Every structure is written in C-alpha cells, then in structure tokens.
Amino acid sequence: MSGFAKGREAGNFAVVIGLVDDRFILVADGEKRKSDRGKKKNKNHVEFLRTLLKRLKRSLMETGRVTNAKLRYALIIYKTKHSTELLKEGEYLHGQR
C-alpha cells in the first residue's frame, strides 16, 4: 500500500502491484489506474505504508495478479479504518472535529 506524497496525486492511495527496477514501481487503485495498466511511479515520490491486506496478498500469491474490485475494496477498507488519522487538522468527520 502506498500514499502519494508529491505531485498532482498527493493525498491519494494505491497498491503497489509491481516492481519495474530499483527506482520505479507500478501502482494501481482499481478505479483510475487499473491493475492491468499500473502507473509507473518514482519510489521517491511515494510514501510507503507497511500495510498488506490479506485478500490482496492471497490473490497475488495464487494467481500473480489482483482484480480491480479487490483493489478498490482494499482501499475502501484501509481508508475507513484510518479515516480519523487521514483527516487534516480542522477537517470534520461525521460533523465532529
């Protein structure tokens, strides 16, 4: 799992689905970036989150790939579990600070 630290995608999340070389990775979110056409990102522009969801890991180990639906579901689950941590100072969650 990774969060984009820089650029126009800053603040968004995606899943690392491949390694290009020592400098670049492939990421996908199952929505804008599909698993069959991952976005090539410089590792220096990505903040890595040491979260690996069991369903994604199992799918990758068994088939070598993961579906877009599983990527979207995993990201929704991650964002839901960490929603209060993801809020910036002064933002509201369910009408409360």
C-alpha angles and dihedrals in degrees: 000000000000140000122213109244099182142029132027091321095056111141095023125112134223140163123251105239101170150006118236099180140311091302107034138054135185118238133185136182099191092239116056093010112039123210093245092056107036121186115252109231133180108243089227091063094053131077108215118220111201092226121124116176114219096229092054093046092050092049092049092048094048102040106012090239142062130222123244090240091057091049092051092046092049092051092048091051092048094048092047094051093047100034096120091049091050095055116101120228110285096020121122133234116196091343095306134100 
